[in-house]
Amino acid sequence: MINSNFTWQFPKHLQYLNSKLLQVASGKIKRLLINMPPQHGKSEFTSKYFPAWYLATHPQNKLILASYETNFAVSWGRKSKEVFDESVAKYYGVKRNPDINIQGNWETEQGGSMYCVGVGGGITGRGANIFIIDDPVKNNEQAMSPVYRDKTLDWYQSVASTRLSPESCVIIIMTRWHVDDLAGRLLKQAELDGDKWEVISMPAIAEANDILGREVGEALWENRYSKEILQERKRQVGEFWWSAMYQQSPYLKGGRVFKDPEFYEQLPPGGKTVIAVDFAYSTKTYSDYSVCGVGKMYDGKVYLMDFWRGQVEATKFATIIKQYQEKYQSPIYAYIGGTEKGIVDFMRKEHNLNIISRPARNDKFVRAQPVASAWNSGRIVLPKENKWVNVLLQEIMSFTGVSDLNDDQVDVLSTIYDCLQTTNKPLWRVS
């Protein structure tokens, strides 16, 4: 494609993608769905270089690019325009219309154009020979929202698809997030009577019948993301997000999340200790508990030291937390939402508790994915004999993320693990 001053790598998976994009440009493929892991070049190749090349070779045609928000879509339009200005005139003799220069929207002198819009935005009066939808989902919060998924499909059906002629082509580029995301819904419709899609699905680590002919276990882009790097990423994000985002095989929650535990004989000295709490006062469910847990990081492992749970009033819980804080000399961490902010403010003011709070986003199942990955790989360990261990394990071992009777200790375990990491970004905030 277009010269990138020798900075652009052209690995096998992008060569394969290039062959499919050429078939889109020629009209042989009308609907192309591209599912690849994050940071593997799919957007750079398809939303930056391909539009510039396409309008160089089809200077009278129209191209629309949409993404999860307008600013992100416009950034691709701007980058593609820069490629066009730097290379197209030199190699193809086609020039951009200098009178049209509105952010990332631009035209050729022959009347062709690239127009950028956010998913959900209006594009009335504009047609498209090629319509690119790149990353319709911003993050896991949107992916897990049925309302957002409904809105995205509705926008595709009522807005985007109305800009297409019978000869138009659609390219959707996305990492899979959920079985019911835009890709999942369109493929389900295709099984009935919807548009038929050419699907490029490339997992980060090859599985059987790989589209590129890779051996099972081979990395998709070994020179950039080796198998060792990918395994570390799997450890960080957890099995749920790994399967969806990296292997392009999302699944519904409902199965067992935590495997059998591992134990320690003796608590090692030193290490960073944190206290985490979960409040029961923002929920209407009678069976919810307030929970306080303690853990510390030592030599790459999290040692759980103490857990308490009970159904008590806020004043009593504050007294219990204060005892923990005095015993372990650690700040208290909590992810809070809704009315819990008032509880935290009360405990800080009336009980002089050092509580570090962060806004809780997503559900507890999503927040549990990183800690479940650590637990399942033996990096979270428990003392062998303690009454609270049995209470904790009863909840942990039965946790599925779907209508669990209790999940408060799971949330505290997630907070402990999250706050013992070196990053300031919550590990469950996948984006």
TORKOL-4160 file (C-alpha; in steps of 0.2 Angstrom, whole numbers, padded with zeros to 4 digits, m for minus):
431
<pt num="1" X="0000" Y="0000" Z="0000"/>
<pt num="2" X="0006" Y="0018" Z="0003"/>
<pt num="3" X="0024" Y="0021" Z="0008"/>
<pt num="4" X="0026" Y="0024" Z="0027"/>
<pt num="5" X="0044" Y="0029" Z="0026"/>
<pt num="6" X="0049" Y="0011" Z="0031"/>
<pt num="7" X="0042" Y="0013" Z="0048"/>
<pt num="8" X="0027" Y="0001" Z="0045"/>
<pt num="9" X="0029" Y="m0017" Z="0048"/>
<pt num="10" X="0020" Y="m0029" Z="0036"/>
<pt num="11" X="0018" Y="m0045" Z="0046"/>
<pt num="12" X="0008" Y="m0060" Z="0039"/>
<pt num="13" X="m0008" Y="m0056" Z="0047"/>
<pt num="14" X="m0008" Y="m0039" Z="0039"/>
<pt num="15" X="m0004" Y="m0046" Z="0022"/>
<pt num="16" X="m0019" Y="m0057" Z="0024"/>
<pt num="17" X="m0029" Y="m0042" Z="0029"/>
<pt num="18" X="m0022" Y="m0032" Z="0014"/>
<pt num="19" X="m0028" Y="m0045" Z="0002"/>
<pt num="20" X="m0046" Y="m0044" Z="0009"/>
<pt num="21" X="m0046" Y="m0025" Z="0008"/>
<pt num="22" X="m0041" Y="m0025" Z="m0010"/>
<pt num="23" X="m0056" Y="m0037" Z="m0013"/>
<pt num="24" X="m0067" Y="m0024" Z="m0004"/>
<pt num="25" X="m0060" Y="m0010" Z="m0015"/>
<pt num="26" X="m0064" Y="m0020" Z="m0031"/>
<pt num="27" X="m0082" Y="m0024" Z="m0025"/>
<pt num="28" X="m0079" Y="m0043" Z="m0023"/>
<pt num="29" X="m0082" Y="m0042" Z="m0004"/>
<pt num="30" X="m0097" Y="m0032" Z="0001"/>
<pt num="31" X="m0097" Y="m0035" Z="0020"/>
<pt num="32" X="m0080" Y="m0038" Z="0029"/>
<pt num="33" X="m0079" Y="m0041" Z="0048"/>
<pt num="34" X="m0061" Y="m0039" Z="0055"/>
<pt num="35" X="m0059" Y="m0046" Z="0073"/>
<pt num="36" X="m0041" Y="m0045" Z="0080"/>
<pt num="37" X="m0033" Y="m0042" Z="0097"/>
<pt num="38" X="m0029" Y="m0024" Z="0103"/>
<pt num="39" X="m0013" Y="m0016" Z="0096"/>
<pt num="40" X="m0011" Y="m0028" Z="0082"/>
<pt num="41" X="m0012" Y="m0015" Z="0068"/>
<pt num="42" X="m0029" Y="m0018" Z="0061"/>
<pt num="43" X="m0035" Y="0000" Z="0064"/>
<pt num="44" X="m0019" Y="0008" Z="0058"/>
<pt num="45" X="m0019" Y="m0002" Z="0042"/>
<pt num="46" X="m0038" Y="m0001" Z="0038"/>
<pt num="47" X="m0043" Y="0017" Z="0045"/>
<pt num="48" X="m0027" Y="0026" Z="0041"/>
<pt num="49" X="m0018" Y="0019" Z="0026"/>
<pt num="50" X="m0033" Y="0011" Z="0017"/>
<pt num="51" X="m0044" Y="0026" Z="0015"/>
<pt num="52" X="m0029" Y="0036" Z="0008"/>
<pt num="53" X="m0025" Y="0023" Z="m0005"/>
<pt num="54" X="m0044" Y="0020" Z="m0009"/>
<pt num="55" X="m0047" Y="0038" Z="m0013"/>
<pt num="56" X="m0031" Y="0039" Z="m0023"/>
<pt num="57" X="m0037" Y="0025" Z="m0034"/>
<pt num="58" X="m0055" Y="0029" Z="m0033"/>
<pt num="59" X="m0055" Y="0048" Z="m0032"/>
<pt num="60" X="m0073" Y="0051" Z="m0036"/>
<pt num="61" X="m0079" Y="0039" Z="m0022"/>
<pt num="62" X="m0086" Y="0042" Z="m0005"/>
<pt num="63" X="m0080" Y="0035" Z="0011"/>
<pt num="64" X="m0087" Y="0036" Z="0028"/>
<pt num="65" X="m0078" Y="0031" Z="0044"/>
<pt num="66" X="m0087" Y="0029" Z="0061"/>
<pt num="67" X="m0080" Y="0025" Z="0078"/>
<pt num="68" X="m0086" Y="0025" Z="0096"/>
<pt num="69" X="m0085" Y="0044" Z="0097"/>
<pt num="70" X="m0083" Y="0058" Z="0084"/>
<pt num="71" X="m0066" Y="0064" Z="0090"/>
<pt num="72" X="m0058" Y="0047" Z="0089"/>
<pt num="73" X="m0065" Y="0045" Z="0071"/>
<pt num="74" X="m0059" Y="0062" Z="0066"/>
<pt num="75" X="m0042" Y="0057" Z="0072"/>
<pt num="76" X="m0041" Y="0043" Z="0059"/>
<pt num="77" X="m0048" Y="0055" Z="0046"/>
<pt num="78" X="m0034" Y="0067" Z="0050"/>
<pt num="79" X="m0020" Y="0054" Z="0050"/>
<pt num="80" X="m0027" Y="0047" Z="0033"/>
<pt num="81" X="m0027" Y="0065" Z="0026"/>
<pt num="82" X="m0009" Y="0067" Z="0031"/>
<pt num="83" X="m0004" Y="0051" Z="0022"/>
<pt num="84" X="m0014" Y="0056" Z="0007"/>
<pt num="85" X="m0005" Y="0073" Z="0006"/>
<pt num="86" X="0013" Y="0066" Z="0009"/>
<pt num="87" X="0012" Y="0051" Z="m0003"/>
<pt num="88" X="m0003" Y="0051" Z="m0015"/>
<pt num="89" X="0001" Y="0066" Z="m0025"/>
<pt num="90" X="0018" Y="0059" Z="m0028"/>
<pt num="91" X="0013" Y="0041" Z="m0033"/>
<pt num="92" X="m0004" Y="0043" Z="m0040"/>
<pt num="93" X="m0006" Y="0061" Z="m0046"/>
<pt num="94" X="m0022" Y="0064" Z="m0037"/>
<pt num="95" X="m0023" Y="0080" Z="m0026"/>
<pt num="96" X="m0034" Y="0085" Z="m0011"/>
<pt num="97" X="m0046" Y="0099" Z="m0013"/>
<pt num="98" X="m0038" Y="0113" Z="m0002"/>
<pt num="99" X="m0055" Y="0122" Z="0000"/>
<pt num="100" X="m0062" Y="0107" Z="0011"/>
<pt num="101" X="m0052" Y="0106" Z="0027"/>
<pt num="102" X="m0063" Y="0103" Z="0042"/>
<pt num="103" X="m0054" Y="0093" Z="0055"/>
<pt num="104" X="m0053" Y="0075" Z="0049"/>
<pt num="105" X="m0065" Y="0077" Z="0034"/>
<pt num="106" X="m0058" Y="0080" Z="0017"/>
<pt num="107" X="m0061" Y="0078" Z="m0002"/>
<pt num="108" X="m0051" Y="0075" Z="m0018"/>
<pt num="109" X="m0052" Y="0087" Z="m0032"/>
<pt num="110" X="m0062" Y="0075" Z="m0041"/>
<pt num="111" X="m0076" Y="0076" Z="m0028"/>
<pt num="112" X="m0072" Y="0060" Z="m0018"/>
<pt num="113" X="m0072" Y="0062" Z="0001"/>
<pt num="114" X="m0068" Y="0055" Z="0018"/>
<pt num="115" X="m0081" Y="0059" Z="0031"/>
<pt num="116" X="m0079" Y="0055" Z="0050"/>
<pt num="117" X="m0093" Y="0053" Z="0063"/>
<pt num="118" X="m0096" Y="0045" Z="0080"/>
<pt num="119" X="m0107" Y="0030" Z="0082"/>
<pt num="120" X="m0124" Y="0037" Z="0086"/>
<pt num="121" X="m0121" Y="0052" Z="0076"/>
<pt num="122" X="m0131" Y="0058" Z="0061"/>
<pt num="123" X="m0125" Y="0057" Z="0043"/>
<pt num="124" X="m0140" Y="0063" Z="0033"/>
<pt num="125" X="m0137" Y="0067" Z="0015"/>
<pt num="126" X="m0121" Y="0058" Z="0014"/>
<pt num="127" X="m0119" Y="0042" Z="0004"/>
<pt num="128" X="m0104" Y="0030" Z="0005"/>
<pt num="129" X="m0096" Y="0018" Z="m0007"/>
<pt num="130" X="m0087" Y="0011" Z="0008"/>
<pt num="131" X="m0092" Y="0013" Z="0026"/>
<pt num="132" X="m0079" Y="0009" Z="0039"/>
<pt num="133" X="m0084" Y="0006" Z="0057"/>
<pt num="134" X="m0069" Y="0005" Z="0068"/>
<pt num="135" X="m0070" Y="0001" Z="0086"/>
<pt num="136" X="m0089" Y="0004" Z="0089"/>
<pt num="137" X="m0086" Y="0000" Z="0108"/>
<pt num="138" X="m0074" Y="0011" Z="0118"/>
<pt num="139" X="m0072" Y="0000" Z="0134"/>
<pt num="140" X="m0079" Y="m0014" Z="0144"/>
<pt num="141" X="m0092" Y="m0003" Z="0152"/>
<pt num="142" X="m0100" Y="0000" Z="0136"/>
<pt num="143" X="m0098" Y="m0018" Z="0131"/>
<pt num="144" X="m0107" Y="m0025" Z="0146"/>
<pt num="145" X="m0121" Y="m0013" Z="0144"/>
<pt num="146" X="m0137" Y="m0020" Z="0135"/>
<pt num="147" X="m0143" Y="m0002" Z="0133"/>
<pt num="148" X="m0127" Y="0003" Z="0123"/>
<pt num="149" X="m0127" Y="m0013" Z="0113"/>
<pt num="150" X="m0145" Y="m0010" Z="0108"/>
<pt num="151" X="m0141" Y="0008" Z="0103"/>
<pt num="152" X="m0126" Y="0003" Z="0093"/>
<pt num="153" X="m0136" Y="m0010" Z="0083"/>
<pt num="154" X="m0151" Y="0002" Z="0081"/>
<pt num="155" X="m0139" Y="0016" Z="0074"/>
<pt num="156" X="m0131" Y="0003" Z="0062"/>
<pt num="157" X="m0148" Y="m0002" Z="0055"/>
<pt num="158" X="m0157" Y="0015" Z="0055"/>
<pt num="159" X="m0143" Y="0027" Z="0051"/>
<pt num="160" X="m0127" Y="0018" Z="0044"/>
<pt num="161" X="m0135" Y="0006" Z="0033"/>
<pt num="162" X="m0147" Y="0019" Z="0025"/>
<pt num="163" X="m0131" Y="0027" Z="0018"/>
<pt num="164" X="m0127" Y="0012" Z="0007"/>
<pt num="165" X="m0132" Y="0008" Z="m0011"/>
<pt num="166" X="m0133" Y="m0010" Z="m0017"/>
<pt num="167" X="m0115" Y="m0008" Z="m0023"/>
<pt num="168" X="m0108" Y="m0001" Z="m0006"/>
<pt num="169" X="m0096" Y="m0011" Z="0005"/>
<pt num="170" X="m0095" Y="m0011" Z="0024"/>
<pt num="171" X="m0080" Y="m0014" Z="0034"/>
<pt num="172" X="m0082" Y="m0017" Z="0053"/>
<pt num="173" X="m0066" Y="m0017" Z="0063"/>
<pt num="174" X="m0067" Y="m0022" Z="0081"/>
<pt num="175" X="m0060" Y="m0032" Z="0095"/>
<pt num="176" X="m0073" Y="m0044" Z="0102"/>
<pt num="177" X="m0080" Y="m0039" Z="0119"/>
<pt num="178" X="m0096" Y="m0049" Z="0121"/>
<pt num="179" X="m0106" Y="m0063" Z="0113"/>
<pt num="180" X="m0120" Y="m0050" Z="0110"/>
<pt num="181" X="m0109" Y="m0035" Z="0103"/>
<pt num="182" X="m0111" Y="m0028" Z="0086"/>
<pt num="183" X="m0101" Y="m0042" Z="0078"/>
<pt num="184" X="m0111" Y="m0055" Z="0087"/>
<pt num="185" X="m0128" Y="m0048" Z="0083"/>
<pt num="186" X="m0124" Y="m0046" Z="0064"/>
<pt num="187" X="m0117" Y="m0064" Z="0063"/>
<pt num="188" X="m0133" Y="m0070" Z="0071"/>
<pt num="189" X="m0143" Y="m0060" Z="0059"/>
<pt num="190" X="m0133" Y="m0068" Z="0045"/>
<pt num="191" X="m0138" Y="m0085" Z="0051"/>
<pt num="192" X="m0156" Y="m0080" Z="0048"/>
<pt num="193" X="m0159" Y="m0069" Z="0033"/>
<pt num="194" X="m0146" Y="m0054" Z="0036"/>
<pt num="195" X="m0131" Y="m0049" Z="0026"/>
<pt num="196" X="m0118" Y="m0062" Z="0024"/>
<pt num="197" X="m0101" Y="m0057" Z="0031"/>
<pt num="198" X="m0083" Y="m0062" Z="0026"/>
<pt num="199" X="m0075" Y="m0064" Z="0043"/>
<pt num="200" X="m0057" Y="m0062" Z="0047"/>
<pt num="201" X="m0055" Y="m0069" Z="0065"/>
<pt num="202" X="m0037" Y="m0069" Z="0071"/>
<pt num="203" X="m0034" Y="m0075" Z="0089"/>
<pt num="204" X="m0018" Y="m0068" Z="0098"/>
<pt num="205" X="m0012" Y="m0086" Z="0100"/>
<pt num="206" X="m0017" Y="m0098" Z="0087"/>
<pt num="207" X="m0030" Y="m0112" Z="0089"/>
<pt num="208" X="m0035" Y="m0126" Z="0078"/>
<pt num="209" X="m0039" Y="m0123" Z="0060"/>
<pt num="210" X="m0030" Y="m0106" Z="0060"/>
<pt num="211" X="m0035" Y="m0094" Z="0046"/>
<pt num="212" X="m0016" Y="m0090" Z="0043"/>
<pt num="213" X="m0011" Y="m0108" Z="0044"/>
<pt num="214" X="m0001" Y="m0105" Z="0061"/>
<pt num="215" X="0003" Y="m0120" Z="0072"/>
<pt num="216" X="m0007" Y="m0121" Z="0088"/>
<pt num="217" X="0000" Y="m0110" Z="0101"/>
<pt num="218" X="0009" Y="m0098" Z="0089"/>
<pt num="219" X="0008" Y="m0079" Z="0092"/>
<pt num="220" X="m0001" Y="m0068" Z="0079"/>
<pt num="221" X="0013" Y="m0055" Z="0079"/>
<pt num="222" X="0028" Y="m0064" Z="0086"/>
<pt num="223" X="0040" Y="m0049" Z="0083"/>
<pt num="224" X="0030" Y="m0037" Z="0093"/>
<pt num="225" X="0020" Y="m0048" Z="0105"/>
<pt num="226" X="0028" Y="m0064" Z="0108"/>
<pt num="227" X="0019" Y="m0079" Z="0116"/>
<pt num="228" X="0028" Y="m0074" Z="0133"/>
<pt num="229" X="0021" Y="m0056" Z="0132"/>
<pt num="230" X="0004" Y="m0063" Z="0128"/>
<pt num="231" X="0004" Y="m0075" Z="0142"/>
<pt num="232" X="0008" Y="m0061" Z="0154"/>
<pt num="233" X="m0006" Y="m0051" Z="0147"/>
<pt num="234" X="m0018" Y="m0065" Z="0149"/>
<pt num="235" X="m0012" Y="m0066" Z="0167"/>
<pt num="236" X="m0016" Y="m0048" Z="0169"/>
<pt num="237" X="m0033" Y="m0047" Z="0161"/>
<pt num="238" X="m0040" Y="m0064" Z="0166"/>
<pt num="239" X="m0048" Y="m0078" Z="0157"/>
<pt num="240" X="m0065" Y="m0069" Z="0153"/>
<pt num="241" X="m0057" Y="m0054" Z="0144"/>
<pt num="242" X="m0043" Y="m0064" Z="0137"/>
<pt num="243" X="m0055" Y="m0076" Z="0128"/>
<pt num="244" X="m0065" Y="m0061" Z="0121"/>
<pt num="245" X="m0053" Y="m0048" Z="0117"/>
<pt num="246" X="m0037" Y="m0058" Z="0113"/>
<pt num="247" X="m0044" Y="m0074" Z="0106"/>
<pt num="248" X="m0060" Y="m0067" Z="0098"/>
<pt num="249" X="m0071" Y="m0080" Z="0107"/>
<pt num="250" X="m0082" Y="m0071" Z="0120"/>
<pt num="251" X="m0093" Y="m0081" Z="0132"/>
<pt num="252" X="m0107" Y="m0077" Z="0144"/>
<pt num="253" X="m0103" Y="m0077" Z="0162"/>
<pt num="254" X="m0111" Y="m0091" Z="0172"/>
<pt num="255" X="m0098" Y="m0104" Z="0175"/>
<pt num="256" X="m0085" Y="m0106" Z="0189"/>
<pt num="257" X="m0073" Y="m0092" Z="0190"/>
<pt num="258" X="m0061" Y="m0097" Z="0204"/>
<pt num="259" X="m0051" Y="m0113" Z="0204"/>
<pt num="260" X="m0046" Y="m0123" Z="0220"/>
<pt num="261" X="m0036" Y="m0112" Z="0231"/>
<pt num="262" X="m0017" Y="m0113" Z="0237"/>
<pt num="263" X="m0011" Y="m0111" Z="0254"/>
<pt num="264" X="0004" Y="m0105" Z="0264"/>
<pt num="265" X="0012" Y="m0112" Z="0279"/>
<pt num="266" X="0019" Y="m0096" Z="0287"/>
<pt num="267" X="0016" Y="m0077" Z="0283"/>
<pt num="268" X="0033" Y="m0070" Z="0277"/>
<pt num="269" X="0039" Y="m0054" Z="0285"/>
<pt num="270" X="0039" Y="m0037" Z="0276"/>
<pt num="271" X="0029" Y="m0033" Z="0260"/>
<pt num="272" X="0015" Y="m0020" Z="0257"/>
<pt num="273" X="m0001" Y="m0022" Z="0267"/>
<pt num="274" X="m0018" Y="m0015" Z="0262"/>
<pt num="275" X="m0035" Y="m0016" Z="0269"/>
<pt num="276" X="m0051" Y="m0016" Z="0258"/>
<pt num="277" X="m0069" Y="m0014" Z="0262"/>
<pt num="278" X="m0086" Y="m0017" Z="0254"/>
<pt num="279" X="m0101" Y="m0008" Z="0261"/>
<pt num="280" X="m0119" Y="m0016" Z="0261"/>
<pt num="281" X="m0128" Y="0000" Z="0263"/>
<pt num="282" X="m0132" Y="0004" Z="0245"/>
<pt num="283" X="m0141" Y="m0012" Z="0241"/>
<pt num="284" X="m0159" Y="m0018" Z="0244"/>
<pt num="285" X="m0154" Y="m0036" Z="0245"/>
<pt num="286" X="m0156" Y="m0042" Z="0263"/>
<pt num="287" X="m0142" Y="m0055" Z="0261"/>
<pt num="288" X="m0128" Y="m0043" Z="0257"/>
<pt num="289" X="m0114" Y="m0041" Z="0270"/>
<pt num="290" X="m0102" Y="m0028" Z="0275"/>
<pt num="291" X="m0084" Y="m0035" Z="0272"/>
<pt num="292" X="m0067" Y="m0030" Z="0278"/>
<pt num="293" X="m0051" Y="m0039" Z="0271"/>
<pt num="294" X="m0032" Y="m0038" Z="0273"/>
<pt num="295" X="m0019" Y="m0044" Z="0262"/>
<pt num="296" X="m0001" Y="m0040" Z="0258"/>
<pt num="297" X="0011" Y="m0042" Z="0243"/>
<pt num="298" X="0027" Y="m0052" Z="0245"/>
<pt num="299" X="0039" Y="m0058" Z="0231"/>
<pt num="300" X="0025" Y="m0058" Z="0218"/>
<pt num="301" X="0012" Y="m0066" Z="0228"/>
<pt num="302" X="m0003" Y="m0059" Z="0238"/>
<pt num="303" X="m0005" Y="m0067" Z="0255"/>
<pt num="304" X="m0022" Y="m0065" Z="0262"/>
<pt num="305" X="m0021" Y="m0061" Z="0281"/>
<pt num="306" X="m0038" Y="m0058" Z="0288"/>
<pt num="307" X="m0056" Y="m0056" Z="0283"/>
<pt num="308" X="m0072" Y="m0051" Z="0292"/>
<pt num="309" X="m0090" Y="m0050" Z="0286"/>
<pt num="310" X="m0106" Y="m0046" Z="0295"/>
<pt num="311" X="m0123" Y="m0038" Z="0294"/>
<pt num="312" X="m0121" Y="m0023" Z="0305"/>
<pt num="313" X="m0125" Y="m0004" Z="0305"/>
<pt num="314" X="m0113" Y="0008" Z="0299"/>
<pt num="315" X="m0107" Y="0014" Z="0316"/>
<pt num="316" X="m0103" Y="m0003" Z="0321"/>
<pt num="317" X="m0094" Y="m0007" Z="0305"/>
<pt num="318" X="m0084" Y="0009" Z="0307"/>
<pt num="319" X="m0078" Y="0003" Z="0324"/>
<pt num="320" X="m0073" Y="m0014" Z="0316"/>
<pt num="321" X="m0063" Y="m0005" Z="0302"/>
<pt num="322" X="m0054" Y="0006" Z="0314"/>
<pt num="323" X="m0048" Y="m0009" Z="0324"/>
<pt num="324" X="m0041" Y="m0016" Z="0308"/>
<pt num="325" X="m0033" Y="0000" Z="0303"/>
<pt num="326" X="m0025" Y="0001" Z="0320"/>
<pt num="327" X="m0019" Y="m0017" Z="0320"/>
<pt num="328" X="m0012" Y="m0017" Z="0302"/>
<pt num="329" X="m0007" Y="0002" Z="0301"/>
<pt num="330" X="m0013" Y="0003" Z="0283"/>
<pt num="331" X="m0025" Y="0015" Z="0273"/>
<pt num="332" X="m0042" Y="0008" Z="0269"/>
<pt num="333" X="m0047" Y="0006" Z="0250"/>
<pt num="334" X="m0064" Y="0005" Z="0243"/>
<pt num="335" X="m0073" Y="0006" Z="0227"/>
<pt num="336" X="m0089" Y="0015" Z="0230"/>
<pt num="337" X="m0105" Y="0020" Z="0220"/>
<pt num="338" X="m0121" Y="0028" Z="0224"/>
<pt num="339" X="m0126" Y="0031" Z="0242"/>
<pt num="340" X="m0109" Y="0023" Z="0248"/>
<pt num="341" X="m0101" Y="0040" Z="0246"/>
<pt num="342" X="m0111" Y="0047" Z="0260"/>
<pt num="343" X="m0106" Y="0032" Z="0271"/>
<pt num="344" X="m0088" Y="0035" Z="0267"/>
<pt num="345" X="m0089" Y="0053" Z="0271"/>
<pt num="346" X="m0097" Y="0049" Z="0288"/>
<pt num="347" X="m0084" Y="0037" Z="0293"/>
<pt num="348" X="m0070" Y="0049" Z="0288"/>
<pt num="349" X="m0078" Y="0063" Z="0298"/>
<pt num="350" X="m0085" Y="0054" Z="0313"/>
<pt num="351" X="m0073" Y="0040" Z="0315"/>
<pt num="352" X="m0057" Y="0047" Z="0308"/>
<pt num="353" X="m0054" Y="0033" Z="0296"/>
<pt num="354" X="m0042" Y="0035" Z="0282"/>
<pt num="355" X="m0052" Y="0028" Z="0268"/>
<pt num="356" X="m0046" Y="0030" Z="0250"/>
<pt num="357" X="m0061" Y="0028" Z="0238"/>
<pt num="358" X="m0062" Y="0026" Z="0220"/>
<pt num="359" X="m0078" Y="0026" Z="0209"/>
<pt num="360" X="m0084" Y="0008" Z="0206"/>
<pt num="361" X="m0088" Y="0004" Z="0188"/>
<pt num="362" X="m0094" Y="m0011" Z="0179"/>
<pt num="363" X="m0101" Y="m0026" Z="0189"/>
<pt num="364" X="m0092" Y="m0037" Z="0201"/>
<pt num="365" X="m0090" Y="m0051" Z="0188"/>
<pt num="366" X="m0079" Y="m0039" Z="0177"/>
<pt num="367" X="m0070" Y="m0032" Z="0192"/>
<pt num="368" X="m0066" Y="m0050" Z="0198"/>
<pt num="369" X="m0057" Y="m0055" Z="0181"/>
<pt num="370" X="m0039" Y="m0049" Z="0186"/>
<pt num="371" X="m0040" Y="m0057" Z="0203"/>
<pt num="372" X="m0047" Y="m0073" Z="0197"/>
<pt num="373" X="m0032" Y="m0074" Z="0185"/>
<pt num="374" X="m0020" Y="m0072" Z="0199"/>
<pt num="375" X="m0030" Y="m0084" Z="0210"/>
<pt num="376" X="m0030" Y="m0097" Z="0197"/>
<pt num="377" X="m0011" Y="m0096" Z="0194"/>
<pt num="378" X="m0007" Y="m0098" Z="0212"/>
<pt num="379" X="m0002" Y="m0080" Z="0215"/>
<pt num="380" X="m0015" Y="m0077" Z="0229"/>
<pt num="381" X="m0013" Y="m0089" Z="0244"/>
<pt num="382" X="m0022" Y="m0091" Z="0260"/>
<pt num="383" X="m0017" Y="m0097" Z="0278"/>
<pt num="384" X="m0021" Y="m0116" Z="0280"/>
<pt num="385" X="m0032" Y="m0115" Z="0296"/>
<pt num="386" X="m0043" Y="m0101" Z="0300"/>
<pt num="387" X="m0062" Y="m0099" Z="0303"/>
<pt num="388" X="m0063" Y="m0084" Z="0290"/>
<pt num="389" X="m0055" Y="m0095" Z="0277"/>
<pt num="390" X="m0069" Y="m0107" Z="0276"/>
<pt num="391" X="m0082" Y="m0093" Z="0275"/>
<pt num="392" X="m0072" Y="m0084" Z="0261"/>
<pt num="393" X="m0070" Y="m0100" Z="0251"/>
<pt num="394" X="m0088" Y="m0105" Z="0252"/>
<pt num="395" X="m0092" Y="m0088" Z="0243"/>
<pt num="396" X="m0077" Y="m0088" Z="0231"/>
<pt num="397" X="m0079" Y="m0106" Z="0225"/>
<pt num="398" X="m0097" Y="m0104" Z="0221"/>
<pt num="399" X="m0095" Y="m0087" Z="0212"/>
<pt num="400" X="m0101" Y="m0086" Z="0194"/>
<pt num="401" X="m0106" Y="m0068" Z="0192"/>
<pt num="402" X="m0124" Y="m0073" Z="0189"/>
<pt num="403" X="m0137" Y="m0071" Z="0203"/>
<pt num="404" X="m0124" Y="m0076" Z="0216"/>
<pt num="405" X="m0132" Y="m0076" Z="0234"/>
<pt num="406" X="m0116" Y="m0067" Z="0240"/>
<pt num="407" X="m0102" Y="m0059" Z="0231"/>
<pt num="408" X="m0096" Y="m0045" Z="0244"/>
<pt num="409" X="m0080" Y="m0055" Z="0249"/>
<pt num="410" X="m0076" Y="m0057" Z="0230"/>
<pt num="411" X="m0077" Y="m0038" Z="0228"/>
<pt num="412" X="m0065" Y="m0035" Z="0243"/>
<pt num="413" X="m0053" Y="m0048" Z="0236"/>
<pt num="414" X="m0053" Y="m0039" Z="0220"/>
<pt num="415" X="m0050" Y="m0022" Z="0228"/>
<pt num="416" X="m0035" Y="m0030" Z="0238"/>
<pt num="417" X="m0027" Y="m0037" Z="0223"/>
<pt num="418" X="m0030" Y="m0021" Z="0213"/>
<pt num="419" X="m0023" Y="m0010" Z="0226"/>
<pt num="420" X="m0007" Y="m0020" Z="0228"/>
<pt num="421" X="m0002" Y="m0018" Z="0210"/>
<pt num="422" X="0010" Y="m0005" Z="0205"/>
<pt num="423" X="m0001" Y="0003" Z="0192"/>
<pt num="424" X="m0013" Y="0017" Z="0197"/>
<pt num="425" X="m0026" Y="0011" Z="0184"/>
<pt num="426" X="m0038" Y="m0002" Z="0191"/>
<pt num="427" X="m0034" Y="m0018" Z="0182"/>
<pt num="428" X="m0052" Y="m0021" Z="0178"/>
<pt num="429" X="m0054" Y="m0005" Z="0168"/>
<pt num="430" X="m0050" Y="m0014" Z="0151"/>
<pt num="431" X="m0050" Y="m0001" Z="0137"/>
